[in-house]
Amino acid sequence: MKLLQQIWHELIGMFIDDGALAAQVAIMVAAITAAVKLAGVPPLWAAAALVPGCLAILAASIQRAPRK
């Protein structure tokens, strides 16, 4: 049973290593989705905003990693 728990934790860790990273990306996607649906932002502009947004969040996460 302990082996199954270890496997489960490793699988989850592959996808959610940094909880802050996952939360920030989810918030950014929700905000951009709201901008498209509610404010009428063109979808192409929103898609273009996702790339630098995700890269900025990833860069911040990489800078925080050595501190842990």
mmCIF file of the N, C-alpha and C atoms, coordinates in Angstrom:
data_MODEL
# 
_entry.id   MODEL 
# 
loop_
_atom_site.group_PDB 
_atom_site.id 
_atom_site.type_symbol 
_atom_site.label_atom_id 
_atom_site.label_alt_id 
_atom_site.label_comp_id 
_atom_site.label_asym_id 
_atom_site.label_entity_id 
_atom_site.label_seq_id 
_atom_site.pdbx_PDB_ins_code 
_atom_site.Cartn_x 
_atom_site.Cartn_y 
_atom_site.Cartn_z 
_atom_site.occupancy 
_atom_site.B_iso_or_equiv 
_atom_site.pdbx_formal_charge 
_atom_site.auth_seq_id 
_atom_site.auth_comp_id 
_atom_site.auth_asym_id 
_atom_site.auth_atom_id 
_atom_site.pdbx_PDB_model_num 
ATOM 1   N N  . MET A 1 1  ? 0.825   -1.195 0.000   1.00 0.00 ? 1  MET A N  1 
ATOM 2   C CA . MET A 1 1  ? 0.000   0.000  0.000   1.00 0.00 ? 1  MET A CA 1 
ATOM 3   C C  . MET A 1 1  ? 0.870   1.261  0.000   1.00 0.00 ? 1  MET A C  1 
ATOM 4   N N  . LYS A 1 2  ? 1.969   1.200  0.731   1.00 0.00 ? 2  LYS A N  1 
ATOM 5   C CA . LYS A 1 2  ? 2.856   2.352  0.789   1.00 0.00 ? 2  LYS A CA 1 
ATOM 6   C C  . LYS A 1 2  ? 3.466   2.636  -0.591  1.00 0.00 ? 2  LYS A C  1 
ATOM 7   N N  . LEU A 1 3  ? 3.721   1.582  -1.341  1.00 0.00 ? 3  LEU A N  1 
ATOM 8   C CA . LEU A 1 3  ? 4.268   1.745  -2.690  1.00 0.00 ? 3  LEU A CA 1 
ATOM 9   C C  . LEU A 1 3  ? 3.272   2.490  -3.584  1.00 0.00 ? 3  LEU A C  1 
ATOM 10  N N  . LEU A 1 4  ? 1.996   2.156  -3.471  1.00 0.00 ? 4  LEU A N  1 
ATOM 11  C CA . LEU A 1 4  ? 0.975   2.847  -4.259  1.00 0.00 ? 4  LEU A CA 1 
ATOM 12  C C  . LEU A 1 4  ? 0.887   4.325  -3.886  1.00 0.00 ? 4  LEU A C  1 
ATOM 13  N N  . GLN A 1 5  ? 1.034   4.625  -2.597  1.00 0.00 ? 5  GLN A N  1 
ATOM 14  C CA . GLN A 1 5  ? 1.014   6.020  -2.164  1.00 0.00 ? 5  GLN A CA 1 
ATOM 15  C C  . GLN A 1 5  ? 2.212   6.774  -2.733  1.00 0.00 ? 5  GLN A C  1 
ATOM 16  N N  . GLN A 1 6  ? 3.371   6.158  -2.735  1.00 0.00 ? 6  GLN A N  1 
ATOM 17  C CA . GLN A 1 6  ? 4.562   6.803  -3.281  1.00 0.00 ? 6  GLN A CA 1 
ATOM 18  C C  . GLN A 1 6  ? 4.409   7.048  -4.779  1.00 0.00 ? 6  GLN A C  1 
ATOM 19  N N  . ILE A 1 7  ? 3.860   6.077  -5.475  1.00 0.00 ? 7  ILE A N  1 
ATOM 20  C CA . ILE A 1 7  ? 3.626   6.237  -6.912  1.00 0.00 ? 7  ILE A CA 1 
ATOM 21  C C  . ILE A 1 7  ? 2.645   7.367  -7.159  1.00 0.00 ? 7  ILE A C  1 
ATOM 22  N N  . TRP A 1 8  ? 1.582   7.425  -6.371  1.00 0.00 ? 8  TRP A N  1 
ATOM 23  C CA . TRP A 1 8  ? 0.587   8.476  -6.510  1.00 0.00 ? 8  TRP A CA 1 
ATOM 24  C C  . TRP A 1 8  ? 1.209   9.856  -6.290  1.00 0.00 ? 8  TRP A C  1 
ATOM 25  N N  . HIS A 1 9  ? 2.008   9.994  -5.245  1.00 0.00 ? 9  HIS A N  1 
ATOM 26  C CA . HIS A 1 9  ? 2.643   11.284 -4.951  1.00 0.00 ? 9  HIS A CA 1 
ATOM 27  C C  . HIS A 1 9  ? 3.624   11.689 -6.048  1.00 0.00 ? 9  HIS A C  1 
ATOM 28  N N  . GLU A 1 10 ? 4.314   10.740 -6.620  1.00 0.00 ? 10 GLU A N  1 
ATOM 29  C CA . GLU A 1 10 ? 5.233   11.041 -7.717  1.00 0.00 ? 10 GLU A CA 1 
ATOM 30  C C  . GLU A 1 10 ? 4.466   11.496 -8.959  1.00 0.00 ? 10 GLU A C  1 
ATOM 31  N N  . LEU A 1 11 ? 3.358   10.835 -9.260  1.00 0.00 ? 11 LEU A N  1 
ATOM 32  C CA . LEU A 1 11 ? 2.549   11.236 -10.413 1.00 0.00 ? 11 LEU A CA 1 
ATOM 33  C C  . LEU A 1 11 ? 1.980   12.637 -10.229 1.00 0.00 ? 11 LEU A C  1 
ATOM 34  N N  . ILE A 1 12 ? 1.462   12.932 -9.063  1.00 0.00 ? 12 ILE A N  1 
ATOM 35  C CA . ILE A 1 12 ? 0.928   14.260 -8.782  1.00 0.00 ? 12 ILE A CA 1 
ATOM 36  C C  . ILE A 1 12 ? 2.059   15.287 -8.840  1.00 0.00 ? 12 ILE A C  1 
ATOM 37  N N  . GLY A 1 13 ? 3.221   14.946 -8.297  1.00 0.00 ? 13 GLY A N  1 
ATOM 38  C CA . GLY A 1 13 ? 4.359   15.852 -8.300  1.00 0.00 ? 13 GLY A CA 1 
ATOM 39  C C  . GLY A 1 13 ? 4.854   16.194 -9.691  1.00 0.00 ? 13 GLY A C  1 
ATOM 40  N N  . MET A 1 14 ? 4.644   15.296 -10.649 1.00 0.00 ? 14 MET A N  1 
ATOM 41  C CA . MET A 1 14 ? 5.047   15.572 -12.026 1.00 0.00 ? 14 MET A CA 1 
ATOM 42  C C  . MET A 1 14 ? 4.235   16.717 -12.618 1.00 0.00 ? 14 MET A C  1 
ATOM 43  N N  . PHE A 1 15 ? 2.993   16.833 -12.213 1.00 0.00 ? 15 PHE A N  1 
ATOM 44  C CA . PHE A 1 15 ? 2.112   17.830 -12.804 1.00 0.00 ? 15 PHE A CA 1 
ATOM 45  C C  . PHE A 1 15 ? 1.958   19.074 -11.936 1.00 0.00 ? 15 PHE A C  1 
ATOM 46  N N  . ILE A 1 16 ? 2.053   18.922 -10.645 1.00 0.00 ? 16 ILE A N  1 
ATOM 47  C CA . ILE A 1 16 ? 1.895   20.057 -9.731  1.00 0.00 ? 16 ILE A CA 1 
ATOM 48  C C  . ILE A 1 16 ? 3.078   20.055 -8.781  1.00 0.00 ? 16 ILE A C  1 
ATOM 49  N N  . ASP A 1 17 ? 4.207   20.536 -9.277  1.00 0.00 ? 17 ASP A N  1 
ATOM 50  C CA . ASP A 1 17 ? 5.401   20.589 -8.441  1.00 0.00 ? 17 ASP A CA 1 
ATOM 51  C C  . ASP A 1 17 ? 5.370   21.834 -7.579  1.00 0.00 ? 17 ASP A C  1 
ATOM 52  N N  . ASP A 1 18 ? 4.968   22.930 -8.142  1.00 0.00 ? 18 ASP A N  1 
ATOM 53  C CA . ASP A 1 18 ? 4.910   24.197 -7.437  1.00 0.00 ? 18 ASP A CA 1 
ATOM 54  C C  . ASP A 1 18 ? 3.464   24.660 -7.439  1.00 0.00 ? 18 ASP A C  1 
ATOM 55  N N  . GLY A 1 19 ? 2.829   24.611 -6.281  1.00 0.00 ? 19 GLY A N  1 
ATOM 56  C CA . GLY A 1 19 ? 1.421   24.988 -6.188  1.00 0.00 ? 19 GLY A CA 1 
ATOM 57  C C  . GLY A 1 19 ? 1.173   26.425 -6.588  1.00 0.00 ? 19 GLY A C  1 
ATOM 58  N N  . ALA A 1 20 ? 2.114   27.310 -6.278  1.00 0.00 ? 20 ALA A N  1 
ATOM 59  C CA . ALA A 1 20 ? 1.952   28.716 -6.632  1.00 0.00 ? 20 ALA A CA 1 
ATOM 60  C C  . ALA A 1 20 ? 1.959   28.888 -8.150  1.00 0.00 ? 20 ALA A C  1 
ATOM 61  N N  . LEU A 1 21 ? 2.806   28.140 -8.830  1.00 0.00 ? 21 LEU A N  1 
ATOM 62  C CA . LEU A 1 21 ? 2.875   28.214 -10.290 1.00 0.00 ? 21 LEU A CA 1 
ATOM 63  C C  . LEU A 1 21 ? 1.535   27.816 -10.900 1.00 0.00 ? 21 LEU A C  1 
ATOM 64  N N  . ALA A 1 22 ? 0.984   26.711 -10.451 1.00 0.00 ? 22 ALA A N  1 
ATOM 65  C CA . ALA A 1 22 ? -0.304  26.244 -10.975 1.00 0.00 ? 22 ALA A CA 1 
ATOM 66  C C  . ALA A 1 22 ? -1.419  27.247 -10.678 1.00 0.00 ? 22 ALA A C  1 
ATOM 67  N N  . ALA A 1 23 ? -1.423  27.800 -9.473  1.00 0.00 ? 23 ALA A N  1 
ATOM 68  C CA . ALA A 1 23 ? -2.461  28.759 -9.099  1.00 0.00 ? 23 ALA A CA 1 
ATOM 69  C C  . ALA A 1 23 ? -2.349  30.044 -9.922  1.00 0.00 ? 23 ALA A C  1 
ATOM 70  N N  . GLN A 1 24 ? -1.130  30.529 -10.125 1.00 0.00 ? 24 GLN A N  1 
ATOM 71  C CA . GLN A 1 24 ? -0.951  31.759 -10.886 1.00 0.00 ? 24 GLN A CA 1 
ATOM 72  C C  . GLN A 1 24 ? -1.372  31.583 -12.338 1.00 0.00 ? 24 GLN A C  1 
ATOM 73  N N  . VAL A 1 25 ? -1.036  30.457 -12.921 1.00 0.00 ? 25 VAL A N  1 
ATOM 74  C CA . VAL A 1 25 ? -1.439  30.211 -14.305 1.00 0.00 ? 25 VAL A CA 1 
ATOM 75  C C  . VAL A 1 25 ? -2.965  30.104 -14.396 1.00 0.00 ? 25 VAL A C  1 
ATOM 76  N N  . ALA A 1 26 ? -3.577  29.418 -13.451 1.00 0.00 ? 26 ALA A N  1 
ATOM 77  C CA . ALA A 1 26 ? -5.041  29.296 -13.457 1.00 0.00 ? 26 ALA A CA 1 
ATOM 78  C C  . ALA A 1 26 ? -5.710  30.661 -13.317 1.00 0.00 ? 26 ALA A C  1 
ATOM 79  N N  . ILE A 1 27 ? -5.170  31.523 -12.456 1.00 0.00 ? 27 ILE A N  1 
ATOM 80  C CA . ILE A 1 27 ? -5.737  32.863 -12.277 1.00 0.00 ? 27 ILE A CA 1 
ATOM 81  C C  . ILE A 1 27 ? -5.567  33.684 -13.552 1.00 0.00 ? 27 ILE A C  1 
ATOM 82  N N  . MET A 1 28 ? -4.389  33.575 -14.192 1.00 0.00 ? 28 MET A N  1 
ATOM 83  C CA . MET A 1 28 ? -4.157  34.331 -15.416 1.00 0.00 ? 28 MET A CA 1 
ATOM 84  C C  . MET A 1 28 ? -5.115  33.871 -16.522 1.00 0.00 ? 28 MET A C  1 
ATOM 85  N N  . VAL A 1 29 ? -5.293  32.581 -16.662 1.00 0.00 ? 29 VAL A N  1 
ATOM 86  C CA . VAL A 1 29 ? -6.202  32.061 -17.685 1.00 0.00 ? 29 VAL A CA 1 
ATOM 87  C C  . VAL A 1 29 ? -7.633  32.511 -17.402 1.00 0.00 ? 29 VAL A C  1 
ATOM 88  N N  . ALA A 1 30 ? -8.036  32.484 -16.141 1.00 0.00 ? 30 ALA A N  1 
ATOM 89  C CA . ALA A 1 30 ? -9.389  32.938 -15.787 1.00 0.00 ? 30 ALA A CA 1 
ATOM 90  C C  . ALA A 1 30 ? -9.565  34.422 -16.082 1.00 0.00 ? 30 ALA A C  1 
ATOM 91  N N  . ALA A 1 31 ? -8.545  35.221 -15.775 1.00 0.00 ? 31 ALA A N  1 
ATOM 92  C CA . ALA A 1 31 ? -8.636  36.661 -16.029 1.00 0.00 ? 31 ALA A CA 1 
ATOM 93  C C  . ALA A 1 31 ? -8.706  36.963 -17.525 1.00 0.00 ? 31 ALA A C  1 
ATOM 94  N N  . ILE A 1 32 ? -7.922  36.258 -18.312 1.00 0.00 ? 32 ILE A N  1 
ATOM 95  C CA . ILE A 1 32 ? -7.943  36.485 -19.759 1.00 0.00 ? 32 ILE A CA 1 
ATOM 96  C C  . ILE A 1 32 ? -9.265  35.999 -20.356 1.00 0.00 ? 32 ILE A C  1 
ATOM 97  N N  . THR A 1 33 ? -9.776  34.894 -19.842 1.00 0.00 ? 33 THR A N  1 
ATOM 98  C CA . THR A 1 33 ? -11.075 34.406 -20.299 1.00 0.00 ? 33 THR A CA 1 
ATOM 99  C C  . THR A 1 33 ? -12.175 35.420 -19.981 1.00 0.00 ? 33 THR A C  1 
ATOM 100 N N  . ALA A 1 34 ? -12.124 35.978 -18.780 1.00 0.00 ? 34 ALA A N  1 
ATOM 101 C CA . ALA A 1 34 ? -13.109 36.988 -18.404 1.00 0.00 ? 34 ALA A CA 1 
ATOM 102 C C  . ALA A 1 34 ? -12.989 38.224 -19.293 1.00 0.00 ? 34 ALA A C  1 
ATOM 103 N N  . ALA A 1 35 ? -11.764 38.593 -19.631 1.00 0.00 ? 35 ALA A N  1 
ATOM 104 C CA . ALA A 1 35 ? -11.565 39.757 -20.503 1.00 0.00 ? 35 ALA A CA 1 
ATOM 105 C C  . ALA A 1 35 ? -12.176 39.520 -21.877 1.00 0.00 ? 35 ALA A C  1 
ATOM 106 N N  . VAL A 1 36 ? -12.051 38.307 -22.374 1.00 0.00 ? 36 VAL A N  1 
ATOM 107 C CA . VAL A 1 36 ? -12.622 37.994 -23.695 1.00 0.00 ? 36 VAL A CA 1 
ATOM 108 C C  . VAL A 1 36 ? -14.143 37.962 -23.619 1.00 0.00 ? 36 VAL A C  1 
ATOM 109 N N  . LYS A 1 37 ? -14.666 37.292 -22.602 1.00 0.00 ? 37 LYS A N  1 
ATOM 110 C CA . LYS A 1 37 ? -16.118 37.122 -22.510 1.00 0.00 ? 37 LYS A CA 1 
ATOM 111 C C  . LYS A 1 37 ? -16.844 38.395 -22.091 1.00 0.00 ? 37 LYS A C  1 
ATOM 112 N N  . LEU A 1 38 ? -16.275 39.137 -21.138 1.00 0.00 ? 38 LEU A N  1 
ATOM 113 C CA . LEU A 1 38 ? -16.994 40.273 -20.563 1.00 0.00 ? 38 LEU A CA 1 
ATOM 114 C C  . LEU A 1 38 ? -16.603 41.618 -21.164 1.00 0.00 ? 38 LEU A C  1 
ATOM 115 N N  . ALA A 1 39 ? -15.321 41.778 -21.485 1.00 0.00 ? 39 ALA A N  1 
ATOM 116 C CA . ALA A 1 39 ? -14.850 43.082 -21.961 1.00 0.00 ? 39 ALA A CA 1 
ATOM 117 C C  . ALA A 1 39 ? -14.738 43.149 -23.473 1.00 0.00 ? 39 ALA A C  1 
ATOM 118 N N  . GLY A 1 40 ? -14.942 42.037 -24.138 1.00 0.00 ? 40 GLY A N  1 
ATOM 119 C CA . GLY A 1 40 ? -14.900 42.032 -25.594 1.00 0.00 ? 40 GLY A CA 1 
ATOM 120 C C  . GLY A 1 40 ? -13.500 42.103 -26.191 1.00 0.00 ? 40 GLY A C  1 
ATOM 121 N N  . VAL A 1 41 ? -12.505 41.674 -25.434 1.00 0.00 ? 41 VAL A N  1 
ATOM 122 C CA . VAL A 1 41 ? -11.141 41.645 -25.967 1.00 0.00 ? 41 VAL A CA 1 
ATOM 123 C C  . VAL A 1 41 ? -11.090 40.602 -27.084 1.00 0.00 ? 41 VAL A C  1 
ATOM 124 N N  . PRO A 1 42 ? -10.491 40.938 -28.214 1.00 0.00 ? 42 PRO A N  1 
ATOM 125 C CA . PRO A 1 42 ? -10.400 39.957 -29.297 1.00 0.00 ? 42 PRO A CA 1 
ATOM 126 C C  . PRO A 1 42 ? -9.638  38.698 -28.856 1.00 0.00 ? 42 PRO A C  1 
ATOM 127 N N  . PRO A 1 43 ? -10.138 37.527 -29.207 1.00 0.00 ? 43 PRO A N  1 
ATOM 128 C CA . PRO A 1 43 ? -9.496  36.276 -28.786 1.00 0.00 ? 43 PRO A CA 1 
ATOM 129 C C  . PRO A 1 43 ? -8.033  36.161 -29.217 1.00 0.00 ? 43 PRO A C  1 
ATOM 130 N N  . LEU A 1 44 ? -7.684  36.720 -30.363 1.00 0.00 ? 44 LEU A N  1 
ATOM 131 C CA . LEU A 1 44 ? -6.301  36.645 -30.814 1.00 0.00 ? 44 LEU A CA 1 
ATOM 132 C C  . LEU A 1 44 ? -5.385  37.436 -29.882 1.00 0.00 ? 44 LEU A C  1 
ATOM 133 N N  . TRP A 1 45 ? -5.837  38.586 -29.406 1.00 0.00 ? 45 TRP A N  1 
ATOM 134 C CA . TRP A 1 45 ? -5.044  39.367 -28.451 1.00 0.00 ? 45 TRP A CA 1 
ATOM 135 C C  . TRP A 1 45 ? -4.897  38.616 -27.136 1.00 0.00 ? 45 TRP A C  1 
ATOM 136 N N  . ALA A 1 46 ? -5.974  37.966 -26.727 1.00 0.00 ? 46 ALA A N  1 
ATOM 137 C CA . ALA A 1 46 ? -5.921  37.190 -25.485 1.00 0.00 ? 46 ALA A CA 1 
ATOM 138 C C  . ALA A 1 46 ? -4.939  36.033 -25.615 1.00 0.00 ? 46 ALA A C  1 
ATOM 139 N N  . ALA A 1 47 ? -4.965  35.372 -26.752 1.00 0.00 ? 47 ALA A N  1 
ATOM 140 C CA . ALA A 1 47 ? -4.023  34.275 -26.977 1.00 0.00 ? 47 ALA A CA 1 
ATOM 141 C C  . ALA A 1 47 ? -2.591  34.785 -26.977 1.00 0.00 ? 47 ALA A C  1 
ATOM 142 N N  . ALA A 1 48 ? -2.394  35.963 -27.557 1.00 0.00 ? 48 ALA A N  1 
ATOM 143 C CA . ALA A 1 48 ? -1.052  36.553 -27.579 1.00 0.00 ? 48 ALA A CA 1 
ATOM 144 C C  . ALA A 1 48 ? -0.612  36.954 -26.171 1.00 0.00 ? 48 ALA A C  1 
ATOM 145 N N  . ALA A 1 49 ? -1.544  37.266 -25.300 1.00 0.00 ? 49 ALA A N  1 
ATOM 146 C CA . ALA A 1 49 ? -1.201  37.636 -23.920 1.00 0.00 ? 49 ALA A CA 1 
ATOM 147 C C  . ALA A 1 49 ? -0.861  36.414 -23.078 1.00 0.00 ? 49 ALA A C  1 
ATOM 148 N N  . LEU A 1 50 ? -1.367  35.255 -23.455 1.00 0.00 ? 50 LEU A N  1 
ATOM 149 C CA . LEU A 1 50 ? -1.085  34.044 -22.680 1.00 0.00 ? 50 LEU A CA 1 
ATOM 150 C C  . LEU A 1 50 ? 0.384   33.658 -22.727 1.00 0.00 ? 50 LEU A C  1 
ATOM 151 N N  . VAL A 1 51 ? 1.013   33.794 -23.876 1.00 0.00 ? 51 VAL A N  1 
ATOM 152 C CA . VAL A 1 51 ? 2.412   33.356 -24.018 1.00 0.00 ? 51 VAL A CA 1 
ATOM 153 C C  . VAL A 1 51 ? 3.343   34.152 -23.115 1.00 0.00 ? 51 VAL A C  1 
ATOM 154 N N  . PRO A 1 52 ? 3.385   35.488 -23.216 1.00 0.00 ? 52 PRO A N  1 
ATOM 155 C CA . PRO A 1 52 ? 4.301   36.202 -22.315 1.00 0.00 ? 52 PRO A CA 1 
ATOM 156 C C  . PRO A 1 52 ? 3.876   36.089 -20.847 1.00 0.00 ? 52 PRO A C  1 
ATOM 157 N N  . GLY A 1 53 ? 2.579   35.964 -20.602 1.00 0.00 ? 53 GLY A N  1 
ATOM 158 C CA . GLY A 1 53 ? 2.115   35.806 -19.225 1.00 0.00 ? 53 GLY A CA 1 
ATOM 159 C C  . GLY A 1 53 ? 2.623   34.517 -18.602 1.00 0.00 ? 53 GLY A C  1 
ATOM 160 N N  . CYS A 1 54 ? 2.488   33.421 -19.340 1.00 0.00 ? 54 CYS A N  1 
ATOM 161 C CA . CYS A 1 54 ? 2.984   32.131 -18.836 1.00 0.00 ? 54 CYS A CA 1 
ATOM 162 C C  . CYS A 1 54 ? 4.496   32.140 -18.685 1.00 0.00 ? 54 CYS A C  1 
ATOM 163 N N  . LEU A 1 55 ? 5.192   32.769 -19.629 1.00 0.00 ? 55 LEU A N  1 
ATOM 164 C CA . LEU A 1 55 ? 6.650   32.840 -19.531 1.00 0.00 ? 55 LEU A CA 1 
ATOM 165 C C  . LEU A 1 55 ? 7.091   33.671 -18.325 1.00 0.00 ? 55 LEU A C  1 
ATOM 166 N N  . ALA A 1 56 ? 6.384   34.759 -18.039 1.00 0.00 ? 56 ALA A N  1 
ATOM 167 C CA . ALA A 1 56 ? 6.719   35.580 -16.873 1.00 0.00 ? 56 ALA A CA 1 
ATOM 168 C C  . ALA A 1 56 ? 6.476   34.816 -15.572 1.00 0.00 ? 56 ALA A C  1 
ATOM 169 N N  . ILE A 1 57 ? 5.378   34.080 -15.509 1.00 0.00 ? 57 ILE A N  1 
ATOM 170 C CA . ILE A 1 57 ? 5.080   33.283 -14.316 1.00 0.00 ? 57 ILE A CA 1 
ATOM 171 C C  . ILE A 1 57 ? 6.126   32.187 -14.147 1.00 0.00 ? 57 ILE A C  1 
ATOM 172 N N  . LEU A 1 58 ? 6.516   31.552 -15.248 1.00 0.00 ? 58 LEU A N  1 
ATOM 173 C CA . LEU A 1 58 ? 7.537   30.511 -15.188 1.00 0.00 ? 58 LEU A CA 1 
ATOM 174 C C  . LEU A 1 58 ? 8.876   31.085 -14.741 1.00 0.00 ? 58 LEU A C  1 
ATOM 175 N N  . ALA A 1 59 ? 9.244   32.248 -15.255 1.00 0.00 ? 59 ALA A N  1 
ATOM 176 C CA . ALA A 1 59 ? 10.519  32.880 -14.861 1.00 0.00 ? 59 ALA A CA 1 
ATOM 177 C C  . ALA A 1 59 ? 10.518  33.225 -13.373 1.00 0.00 ? 59 ALA A C  1 
ATOM 178 N N  . ALA A 1 60 ? 9.412   33.740 -12.878 1.00 0.00 ? 60 ALA A N  1 
ATOM 179 C CA . ALA A 1 60 ? 9.321   34.046 -11.457 1.00 0.00 ? 60 ALA A CA 1 
ATOM 180 C C  . ALA A 1 60 ? 9.420   32.789 -10.612 1.00 0.00 ? 60 ALA A C  1 
ATOM 181 N N  . SER A 1 61 ? 8.815   31.715 -11.082 1.00 0.00 ? 61 SER A N  1 
ATOM 182 C CA . SER A 1 61 ? 8.877   30.444 -10.355 1.00 0.00 ? 61 SER A CA 1 
ATOM 183 C C  . SER A 1 61 ? 10.304  29.903 -10.336 1.00 0.00 ? 61 SER A C  1 
ATOM 184 N N  . ILE A 1 62 ? 11.016  30.042 -11.435 1.00 0.00 ? 62 ILE A N  1 
ATOM 185 C CA . ILE A 1 62 ? 12.396  29.563 -11.502 1.00 0.00 ? 62 ILE A CA 1 
ATOM 186 C C  . ILE A 1 62 ? 13.283  30.379 -10.573 1.00 0.00 ? 62 ILE A C  1 
ATOM 187 N N  . GLN A 1 63 ? 13.034  31.670 -10.475 1.00 0.00 ? 63 GLN A N  1 
ATOM 188 C CA . GLN A 1 63 ? 13.821  32.500 -9.562  1.00 0.00 ? 63 GLN A CA 1 
ATOM 189 C C  . GLN A 1 63 ? 13.548  32.170 -8.102  1.00 0.00 ? 63 GLN A C  1 
ATOM 190 N N  . ARG A 1 64 ? 12.315  31.766 -7.790  1.00 0.00 ? 64 ARG A N  1 
ATOM 191 C CA . ARG A 1 64 ? 11.973  31.393 -6.416  1.00 0.00 ? 64 ARG A CA 1 
ATOM 192 C C  . ARG A 1 64 ? 12.510  30.025 -6.037  1.00 0.00 ? 64 ARG A C  1 
ATOM 193 N N  . ALA A 1 65 ? 12.728  29.149 -6.993  1.00 0.00 ? 65 ALA A N  1 
ATOM 194 C CA . ALA A 1 65 ? 13.096  27.761 -6.711  1.00 0.00 ? 65 ALA A CA 1 
ATOM 195 C C  . ALA A 1 65 ? 14.384  27.617 -5.900  1.00 0.00 ? 65 ALA A C  1 
ATOM 196 N N  . PRO A 1 66 ? 15.462  28.330 -6.208  1.00 0.00 ? 66 PRO A N  1 
ATOM 197 C CA . PRO A 1 66 ? 16.693  28.137 -5.430  1.00 0.00 ? 66 PRO A CA 1 
ATOM 198 C C  . PRO A 1 66 ? 16.560  28.551 -3.964  1.00 0.00 ? 66 PRO A C  1 
ATOM 199 N N  . ARG A 1 67 ? 15.625  29.422 -3.660  1.00 0.00 ? 67 ARG A N  1 
ATOM 200 C CA . ARG A 1 67 ? 15.434  29.883 -2.287  1.00 0.00 ? 67 ARG A CA 1 
ATOM 201 C C  . ARG A 1 67 ? 14.835  28.810 -1.382  1.00 0.00 ? 67 ARG A C  1 
ATOM 202 N N  . LYS A 1 68 ? 14.167  27.846 -1.977  1.00 0.00 ? 68 LYS A N  1 
ATOM 203 C CA . LYS A 1 68 ? 13.484  26.827 -1.172  1.00 0.00 ? 68 LYS A CA 1 
ATOM 204 C C  . LYS A 1 68 ? 14.443  25.806 -0.619  1.00 0.00 ? 68 LYS A C  1 
# 
